[in-house]
């Protein structure tokens, strides 16, 4: 048996990192001096890699598949010609790999690559679903904050009417004290002069009025104020509206034009 034929099966096992002990040391010593076997080893490794990655991209060249089939055939022929005593005493682990052959080894590589591909796709899908769920959760929380003072049984409701004219302009304030949520809706509000704005005021049970948002009506006289920054837990006796310079003031400087108390 020539040197190359002697190491043919060992090269296949070495390419799969399945060769150990004295056989591995003997093959590595031979590889250090044999260019032909080193080339054969690199080609076997390349063929295995092409088959493994075929689950994630284009099919490997037909020559790679044929080389592996040829390696399987050579290995089977070599195993068949060995004596029973040599197979049972000299290299039991080589016998096992000879019986399994390259076909099983490559199948394991392909299966592992496919599982890696499916696992990566699953991680991407889970991350995308998590981001969508988080975004939906934020949107739902915003809707709850807007709806809370309107639908909560303990929410206070105030209707603001004009002080010196027929009650055509109108405003409704929905206030939830324990959450500091406030939704104000105005209708039929008169147009404002340039650089002026309506300012909403919370009239507490005790103390001075608190600024509760600045607004300008649209062309139809409608406007809203949603959840302006307010101190926590302030008890509201009523709400009022004044006309102030933009962008509003901390303390009212103009007469009250609309006012409302709790319903």
DOGUNU-811742 format. One record per residue: x, y, z of N, C-alpha, C, CB in turn. Coordinates in steps of 0.2 Angstrom, whole numbers, padded with zeros to 4 digits, always signed. Glycine has a CB too. Layout:
DOGUNU-811742
XYZXYZXYZXYZ/...
end
This chain:
DOGUNU-811742
+0004-0006+0000+0000+0000+0000+0004+0006+0000-0005+0000+0006/+0003+0011-0005+0007+0017-0005+0006+0021+0001+0006+0021-0012/+0010+0027+0002+0009+0031+0007+0002+0035+0007+0014+0036+0008/+0000+0037+0001-0006+0041+0000-0012+0036+0001-0006+0044-0007/-0012+0030-0001-0018+0026+0000-0018+0024+0008-0017+0019-0004/-0013+0024+0011-0013+0022+0018-0016+0027+0022-0005+0021+0021/-0015+0034+0020-0018+0039+0024-0025+0042+0021-0014+0045+0024/-0028+0038+0016-0034+0041+0012-0040+0041+0017-0036+0036+0007/-0041+0036+0021-0047+0036+0026-0045+0041+0031-0048+0029+0029/-0039+0042+0034-0037+0046+0039-0038+0053+0037-0030+0045+0041/-0037+0055+0031-0038+0062+0028-0046+0064+0029-0036+0062+0021/-0050+0059+0027-0057+0060+0028-0059+0062+0035-0061+0054+0025/-0057+0057+0039-0058+0058+0046-0055+0065+0049-0056+0052+0051/-0049+0066+0047-0046+0072+0049-0050+0079+0047-0039+0073+0047/-0052+0078+0041-0056+0084+0038-0062+0086+0043-0058+0083+0031/-0065+0080+0046-0071+0081+0050-0069+0082+0057-0076+0075+0049/-0062+0083+0059-0060+0083+0066-0062+0077+0070-0062+0090+0069/-0062+0071+0067-0064+0065+0070-0058+0060+0071-0069+0062+0066/-0052+0062+0069-0046+0058+0070-0042+0060+0076-0042+0059+0064/-0041+0055+0081-0037+0057+0087-0032+0052+0088-0042+0057+0093/-0028+0053+0093-0023+0049+0096-0017+0048+0091-0026+0042+0097/-0014+0042+0091-0008+0041+0087-0009+0042+0080-0006+0034+0088/-0016+0040+0077-0017+0041+0070-0017+0048+0068-0024+0038+0069/-0019+0052+0072-0019+0060+0071-0012+0062+0070-0023+0064+0076/-0008+0060+0075-0001+0062+0076+0003+0060+0070+0002+0060+0082/+0001+0053+0068+0005+0050+0062+0003+0054+0056+0003+0043+0061/-0003+0056+0055-0006+0059+0049-0003+0066+0048-0013+0059+0048/-0003+0070+0054+0000+0077+0054+0007+0077+0052-0001+0080+0061/+0011+0071+0055+0018+0071+0053+0019+0070+0045+0021+0065+0057/+0014+0066+0043+0015+0064+0035+0013+0071+0031+0010+0058+0034/+0008+0074+0034+0006+0080+0030+0011+0086+0030-0001+0083+0034/+0016+0085+0035+0021+0090+0035+0026+0090+0029+0025+0090+0042/+0026+0084+0026+0031+0082+0021+0028+0080+0014+0035+0077+0023/+0021+0080+0014+0017+0078+0008+0013+0083+0006+0013+0071+0010/+0015+0086+0000+0011+0091-0003+0004+0089-0006+0015+0095-0008/+0005+0083-0009-0001+0080-0012-0007+0079-0007+0001+0073-0015/-0005+0076-0001-0010+0075+0004-0013+0081+0007-0007+0070+0010/-0009+0086+0008-0011+0092+0010-0016+0095+0006-0005+0097+0011/-0015+0095-0001-0020+0097-0006-0026+0093-0006-0017+0097-0013/-0026+0087-0005-0032+0082-0004-0036+0084+0002-0030+0075-0004/-0032+0086+0007-0036+0088+0014-0040+0094+0013-0031+0088+0019/-0037+0099+0009-0040+0106+0008-0046+0105+0004-0035+0111+0005/-0045+0100-0001-0051+0099-0006-0057+0096-0002-0049+0095-0012/-0055+0091+0002-0061+0088+0006-0064+0093+0011-0058+0082+0010/-0060+0097+0014-0063+0102+0018-0068+0107+0014-0058+0106+0022/-0065+0109+0008-0069+0113+0004-0076+0110+0002-0065+0116-0002/-0075+0104+0000-0081+0100-0002-0087+0100+0003-0080+0093-0005/-0084+0098+0009-0089+0098+0015-0092+0105+0017-0085+0095+0021/-0088+0110+0016-0091+0117+0018-0096+0119+0012-0085+0122+0018/-0095+0117+0006-0100+0119+0001-0106+0115+0002-0097+0117-0006/-0106+0109+0004-0112+0105+0005-0116+0108+0011-0111+0098+0006/-0112+0110+0016-0115+0113+0023-0119+0119+0021-0110+0114+0028/-0115+0124+0017-0118+0130+0016-0123+0130+0010-0113+0135+0014/-0124+0124+0007-0129+0124+0001-0136+0125+0004-0129+0117-0002/-0138+0124+0010-0144+0126+0013-0146+0133+0014-0145+0123+0020/-0140+0137+0013-0141+0145+0014-0140+0149+0008-0137+0147+0020/-0138+0145+0002-0137+0149-0004-0137+0145-0010-0130+0152-0003/-0133+0146-0015-0133+0142-0022-0131+0135-0020-0129+0146-0027/-0133+0131-0025-0131+0124-0024-0123+0124-0026-0134+0119-0029/-0119+0119-0022-0112+0118-0023-0111+0116-0030-0109+0114-0018/-0105+0117-0033-0103+0114-0040-0104+0106-0040-0096+0116-0042/-0106+0103-0045-0107+0096-0046-0100+0092-0044-0110+0094-0053/-0095+0096-0046-0088+0092-0045-0087+0091-0037-0083+0096-0048/-0090+0096-0033-0089+0095-0026-0093+0089-0023-0091+0101-0022/-0099+0088-0026-0103+0082-0024-0100+0076-0026-0110+0083-0027/-0097+0076-0033-0094+0070-0035-0088+0068-0031-0093+0071-0043/-0084+0073-0029-0078+0071-0025-0080+0067-0019-0074+0077-0024/-0085+0070-0016-0087+0067-0009-0090+0060-0011-0093+0071-0006/-0094+0059-0016-0096+0052-0018-0090+0047-0019-0101+0052-0023/-0085+0050-0023-0079+0046-0024-0076+0044-0018-0075+0050-0029/-0075+0049-0013-0072+0047-0006-0076+0042-0003-0072+0054-0002/-0083+0042-0003-0087+0037+0000-0085+0030-0003-0094+0039+0000/-0085+0030-0009-0084+0024-0013-0077+0021-0011-0084+0025-0020/-0072+0025-0011-0065+0023-0010-0065+0020-0002-0060+0028-0011/-0068+0024+0002-0068+0022+0009-0071+0015+0010-0071+0027+0014/-0077+0014+0007-0081+0008+0007-0076+0002+0005-0087+0008+0004/-0073+0003-0001-0069-0002-0004-0063-0004+0000-0066+0000-0011/-0060+0001+0003-0054+0000+0008-0056-0004+0014-0051+0007+0010/-0062-0002+0017-0065-0006+0023-0066-0013+0021-0071-0002+0026/-0069-0014+0015-0071-0021+0013-0065-0026+0012-0075-0021+0007/-0059-0023+0010-0053-0027+0009-0049-0028+0015-0048-0024+0004/-0050-0024+0021-0046-0026+0027-0049-0032+0030-0047-0020+0032/-0044-0035+0034-0046-0041+0038-0050-0040+0044-0039-0045+0040/-0054-0045+0046-0058-0044+0052-0054-0042+0058-0062-0050+0053/-0048-0045+0059-0044-0044+0065-0041-0037+0065-0038-0049+0065/-0039-0035+0059-0037-0028+0059-0042-0023+0061-0034-0026+0052/-0048-0024+0058-0053-0019+0060-0055-0019+0067-0060-0021+0056/-0055-0025+0071-0057-0026+0077-0052-0024+0083-0060-0032+0079/-0045-0024+0081-0040-0023+0086-0036-0017+0085-0035-0029+0085/-0035-0015+0078-0031-0009+0077-0034-0002+0078-0028-0010+0070/-0040-0001+0075-0043+0005+0075-0050+0005+0075-0040+0010+0069/-0053+0004+0081-0060+0003+0082-0064+0009+0080-0062+0001+0089/-0061+0015+0082-0065+0021+0080-0065+0023+0073-0062+0027+0084/-0059+0020+0069-0059+0021+0062-0064+0017+0059-0052+0020+0059/-0065+0011+0061-0070+0006+0059-0077+0009+0059-0070-0001+0063/-0079+0012+0065-0085+0015+0066-0086+0021+0061-0086+0019+0073/-0081+0025+0060-0082+0030+0054-0082+0027+0047-0076+0035+0055/-0079+0022+0046-0079+0018+0040-0086+0016+0039-0074+0013+0040/-0089+0013+0044-0096+0010+0043-0101+0016+0042-0098+0006+0049/-0100+0022+0046-0105+0027+0045-0104+0031+0038-0104+0032+0050/-0097+0032+0036-0095+0035+0030-0096+0042+0030-0099+0031+0024/-0094+0045+0024-0095+0052+0023-0102+0054+0022-0091+0054+0017/-0106+0050+0020-0113+0052+0019-0116+0054+0025-0117+0046+0016/-0116+0050+0031-0118+0052+0037-0115+0058+0040-0118+0046+0042/-0109+0059+0039-0105+0065+0042-0108+0071+0038-0098+0064+0041/-0108+0071+0031-0110+0077+0028-0118+0078+0029-0110+0076+0020/-0122+0073+0030-0129+0074+0032-0129+0078+0039-0133+0067+0032/-0125+0076+0043-0125+0080+0050-0123+0087+0049-0120+0076+0055/-0118+0088+0045-0116+0095+0043-0122+0099+0040-0110+0095+0039/-0125+0096+0035-0131+0100+0032-0136+0101+0037-0133+0096+0026/-0138+0096+0041-0143+0097+0046-0142+0102+0051-0145+0090+0050/-0136+0103+0053-0134+0108+0058-0134+0115+0055-0127+0107+0060/-0132+0115+0048-0132+0122+0045-0140+0124+0044-0129+0121+0038/-0144+0119+0042-0151+0121+0041-0154+0123+0048-0155+0115+0039/-0152+0120+0053-0155+0122+0060-0152+0129+0062-0153+0117+0065/-0146+0130+0060-0143+0137+0062-0147+0142+0058-0136+0137+0060/-0149+0141+0051-0152+0145+0047-0159+0147+0050-0153+0143+0040/-0163+0141+0052-0170+0142+0054-0169+0146+0061-0173+0135+0055/-0164+0144+0065-0164+0148+0072-0163+0155+0071-0158+0145+0076/-0159+0157+0066-0157+0164+0065-0164+0168+0062-0152+0165+0059/-0167+0165+0058-0174+0167+0055-0179+0168+0061-0177+0163+0050/-0179+0163+0065-0184+0164+0071-0182+0170+0075-0184+0157+0075/-0175+0171+0077-0173+0176+0081-0175+0183+0078-0166+0176+0082/-0174+0184+0071-0176+0190+0068-0184+0191+0068-0174+0190+0060/-0188+0186+0067-0195+0186+0068-0197+0188+0075-0198+0180+0066/-0194+0185+0080-0196+0187+0087-0194+0194+0088-0192+0182+0092/-0188+0197+0086-0186+0204+0087-0191+0208+0084-0179+0205+0085/-0193+0207+0078-0198+0211+0074-0205+0211+0078-0199+0209+0067/-0207+0205+0080-0214+0205+0084-0213+0209+0090-0216+0198+0085/-0208+0208+0093-0207+0212+0100-0207+0220+0099-0200+0210+0103/-0204+0222+0093-0204+0229+0092-0211+0232+0090-0199+0231+0086/-0215+0228+0087-0222+0230+0085-0226+0230+0091-0224+0225+0080/-0225+0225+0095-0229+0224+0102-0228+0230+0106-0228+0218+0105/-0221+0232+0107-0219+0238+0111-0222+0244+0108-0212+0238+0111/-0222+0245+0101-0225+0251+0098-0233+0251+0099-0224+0251+0091/-0236+0246+0099-0243+0245+0100-0245+0247+0107-0246+0238+0098/-0241+0244+0111-0242+0246+0119-0242+0253+0120-0237+0242+0123/-0237+0257+0117-0236+0264+0118-0242+0268+0116-0230+0267+0115/-0244+0266+0110-0250+0269+0107-0256+0268+0111-0251+0266+0099/-0257+0262+0113-0263+0260+0117-0263+0264+0124-0263+0253+0119/-0257+0265+0127-0256+0269+0133-0258+0276+0132-0249+0268+0136/-0256+0279+0126-0258+0286+0124-0265+0287+0124-0254+0288+0118/-0269+0282+0120-0276+0282+0120-0279+0282+0127-0278+0277+0115/-0277+0278+0131-0280+0277+0138-0279+0284+0142-0276+0271+0141/-0273+0287+0141-0272+0293+0144-0277+0299+0142-0265+0296+0144/-0279+0299+0135-0283+0304+0133-0290+0302+0135-0283+0304+0125/-0292+0295+0135-0299+0293+0136-0301+0293+0144-0300+0287+0133/-0295+0293+0148-0297+0292+0155-0301+0297+0158-0290+0291+0159/-0299+0304+0157-0303+0309+0161-0310+0309+0158-0300+0315+0160/-0311+0307+0152-0318+0307+0149-0323+0302+0151-0317+0307+0141/-0320+0296+0152-0324+0290+0153-0324+0288+0160-0323+0284+0149/-0319+0290+0164-0319+0288+0171-0324+0290+0175-0312+0290+0174/-0328+0286+0179-0333+0288+0183-0332+0294+0188-0336+0283+0187/-0325+0294+0191-0323+0299+0195-0321+0305+0192-0318+0296+0200/-0320+0305+0185-0318+0311+0182-0323+0317+0183-0317+0310+0175/-0320+0323+0184-0324+0329+0184-0325+0332+0177-0321+0334+0189/-0331+0335+0176-0333+0338+0170-0335+0345+0171-0339+0334+0167/-0333+0350+0167-0334+0357+0168-0336+0360+0161-0328+0361+0170/-0341+0364+0161-0344+0367+0155-0342+0375+0156-0351+0366+0154/-0338+0378+0151-0337+0385+0152-0341+0389+0147-0329+0386+0150/-0344+0394+0149-0348+0398+0145-0346+0406+0145-0356+0398+0147/-0348+0409+0140-0346+0416+0139-0349+0420+0145-0348+0419+0133/-0345+0426+0147-0347+0430+0153-0351+0435+0151-0341+0432+0157/-0350+0439+0145-0354+0445+0144-0358+0444+0137-0349+0450+0143/-0359+0438+0134-0362+0438+0128-0367+0431+0129-0358+0438+0122/-0371+0430+0124-0375+0424+0124-0370+0418+0124-0380+0424+0118/-0372+0413+0127-0367+0407+0128-0366+0403+0121-0370+0402+0133/-0364+0407+0116-0362+0403+0110-0355+0400+0110-0362+0408+0104/-0350+0403+0112-0344+0400+0113-0344+0395+0119-0338+0405+0115/-0342+0389+0119-0342+0384+0124-0336+0380+0125-0349+0380+0123/-0335+0378+0131-0329+0374+0132-0331+0368+0137-0323+0378+0134/-0328+0362+0136-0329+0357+0141-0323+0354+0143-0334+0351+0138/-0322+0354+0150-0316+0351+0153-0317+0345+0156-0312+0356+0158/-0313+0339+0155-0314+0333+0158-0307+0332+0162-0315+0327+0153/-0308+0331+0169-0302+0332+0173-0302+0326+0178-0302+0338+0177/-0297+0322+0178-0296+0316+0182-0290+0318+0187-0294+0310+0178/-0292+0319+0193-0288+0322+0198-0282+0317+0200-0292+0324+0204/-0284+0311+0201-0279+0306+0204-0274+0305+0199-0282+0300+0206/-0275+0306+0192-0270+0305+0187-0267+0311+0184-0272+0300+0182/-0270+0317+0186-0268+0323+0183-0269+0324+0176-0261+0325+0185/-0275+0320+0174-0276+0320+0166-0282+0325+0165-0279+0313+0164/-0281+0329+0160-0286+0334+0158-0286+0334+0150-0283+0341+0160/-0293+0334+0148-0295+0335+0141-0300+0341+0141-0297+0328+0138/-0298+0346+0137-0302+0352+0136-0304+0352+0129-0299+0358+0138/-0311+0353+0127-0313+0354+0120-0317+0360+0120-0318+0348+0118/-0316+0365+0115-0319+0371+0114-0322+0371+0108-0314+0377+0115/-0328+0375+0107-0332+0376+0101-0334+0383+0100-0338+0371+0101/-0335+0385+0094-0337+0392+0093-0333+0398+0096-0345+0393+0095/-0327+0397+0097-0323+0402+0100-0321+0407+0095-0316+0399+0102/-0321+0414+0097-0320+0419+0092-0313+0419+0090-0322+0426+0096/-0312+0422+0084-0305+0422+0081-0301+0427+0086-0305+0425+0074/-0295+0426+0086-0290+0431+0090-0286+0436+0086-0286+0426+0094/-0284+0441+0089-0280+0446+0086-0273+0443+0085-0279+0453+0090/-0269+0445+0081-0262+0443+0080-0258+0443+0087-0258+0447+0075/-0254+0438+0088-0250+0437+0093-0254+0436+0100-0245+0443+0094/-0260+0434+0100-0264+0433+0105-0266+0425+0105-0270+0437+0106/-0267+0423+0111-0269+0416+0112-0274+0415+0118-0263+0411+0113/-0278+0410+0118-0282+0408+0123-0278+0404+0128-0289+0404+0121/-0279+0406+0135-0276+0402+0140-0281+0399+0145-0270+0406+0144/-0280+0392+0146-0285+0389+0150-0282+0389+0157-0286+0381+0148/-0286+0390+0162-0284+0390+0169-0287+0385+0174-0284+0397+0172/-0284+0381+0178-0287+0377+0183-0288+0381+0189-0283+0370+0184/-0294+0382+0192-0295+0385+0198-0296+0380+0204-0302+0389+0197/-0290+0380+0208-0290+0375+0213-0295+0377+0219-0283+0374+0216/-0296+0372+0223-0300+0373+0229-0297+0378+0234-0302+0367+0233/-0290+0378+0234-0287+0383+0238-0281+0386+0233-0284+0380+0244/-0279+0392+0234-0273+0395+0231-0275+0398+0224-0269+0389+0229/-0270+0400+0220-0271+0404+0214-0272+0400+0208-0265+0409+0213/-0275+0402+0203-0276+0398+0197-0270+0396+0194-0280+0402+0192/-0270+0390+0191-0264+0386+0188-0265+0386+0181-0263+0379+0191/-0260+0388+0177-0260+0388+0170-0261+0381+0167-0253+0391+0167/-0266+0380+0163-0267+0373+0161-0267+0372+0153-0274+0371+0163/-0263+0376+0150-0262+0376+0142-0265+0382+0138-0266+0370+0140/-0261+0383+0133-0263+0388+0128-0265+0385+0122-0256+0393+0127/-0270+0388+0119-0273+0386+0112-0276+0391+0108-0279+0381+0114/-0276+0390+0101-0279+0394+0097-0284+0390+0093-0274+0397+0092/-0290+0393+0092-0295+0389+0088-0294+0389+0081-0302+0393+0089/-0297+0384+0077-0296+0384+0070-0301+0388+0067-0297+0376+0068/-0302+0388+0060-0306+0392+0056-0314+0391+0058-0306+0391+0049/-0315+0385+0061-0322+0384+0064-0323+0386+0071-0324+0377+0062/-0318+0389+0074-0319+0390+0081-0318+0385+0086-0325+0393+0083/-0315+0379+0084-0314+0373+0088-0307+0373+0090-0316+0367+0084/-0306+0370+0096-0299+0369+0099-0299+0364+0104-0296+0376+0102/-0293+0361+0106-0292+0356+0111-0286+0357+0115-0293+0349+0108/-0286+0355+0121-0280+0354+0125-0280+0348+0128-0280+0360+0131/-0275+0344+0128-0274+0337+0130-0268+0336+0135-0274+0332+0124/-0270+0334+0141-0265+0332+0146-0259+0337+0146-0262+0326+0144/-0261+0344+0148-0255+0348+0149-0252+0347+0156-0258+0356+0150/-0246+0349+0157-0242+0348+0163-0246+0351+0169-0235+0350+0163/-0248+0347+0174-0251+0350+0180-0248+0346+0186-0259+0348+0179/-0248+0350+0192-0246+0347+0198-0251+0341+0200-0246+0352+0204/-0248+0336+0203-0252+0330+0205-0257+0331+0210-0247+0324+0207/-0263+0328+0209-0268+0328+0214-0271+0334+0216-0265+0325+0220/-0271+0339+0212-0274+0346+0213-0282+0345+0213-0271+0351+0209/-0285+0347+0218-0293+0347+0217-0295+0353+0214-0296+0347+0225/-0299+0352+0209-0301+0358+0204-0308+0360+0206-0302+0356+0197/-0309+0367+0208-0315+0370+0209-0319+0372+0203-0315+0376+0214/-0315+0373+0198-0317+0375+0191-0312+0377+0186-0322+0381+0192/-0314+0379+0180-0309+0381+0175-0311+0387+0172-0308+0375+0170/-0306+0391+0169-0308+0398+0166-0303+0399+0160-0306+0403+0172/-0305+0404+0156-0301+0405+0150-0300+0413+0150-0305+0403+0144/-0294+0415+0148-0292+0422+0147-0289+0422+0140-0288+0425+0153/-0288+0428+0138-0284+0430+0132-0278+0433+0134-0288+0434+0127/-0272+0430+0132-0266+0432+0134-0261+0433+0128-0263+0427+0139/-0255+0436+0129-0250+0436+0124-0247+0429+0123-0245+0441+0126/-0246+0428+0117-0242+0421+0115-0235+0421+0119-0241+0420+0108/-0233+0416+0121-0236+0409+0121-0239+0408+0128-0230+0404+0120/-0242+0413+0131-0245+0411+0138-0241+0414+0143-0247+0404+0139/-0244+0415+0149-0241+0417+0155-0242+0413+0161-0244+0424+0157/-0238+0413+0166-0239+0409+0172-0244+0412+0177-0232+0409+0176/-0246+0418+0177-0251+0421+0181-0255+0425+0176-0248+0425+0187/-0262+0425+0177-0267+0428+0173-0266+0436+0173-0274+0426+0175/-0266+0439+0168-0265+0446+0167-0272+0450+0164-0259+0448+0164/-0276+0446+0162-0282+0448+0158-0289+0446+0162-0282+0446+0151/-0294+0450+0160-0300+0448+0163-0303+0441+0161-0306+0453+0162/-0306+0437+0165-0309+0431+0163-0315+0432+0158-0311+0427+0170/-0314+0428+0152-0319+0429+0147-0324+0423+0148-0316+0429+0141/-0322+0417+0150-0326+0411+0151-0324+0407+0158-0325+0406+0145/-0329+0405+0161-0328+0401+0167-0333+0396+0168-0328+0406+0173/-0331+0390+0171-0336+0385+0173-0334+0381+0179-0335+0380+0167/-0339+0379+0182-0338+0375+0189-0340+0368+0187-0342+0378+0194/-0339+0363+0192-0340+0356+0191-0348+0355+0190-0338+0352+0197/-0349+0350+0186-0356+0348+0185-0358+0342+0190-0357+0345+0178/
end
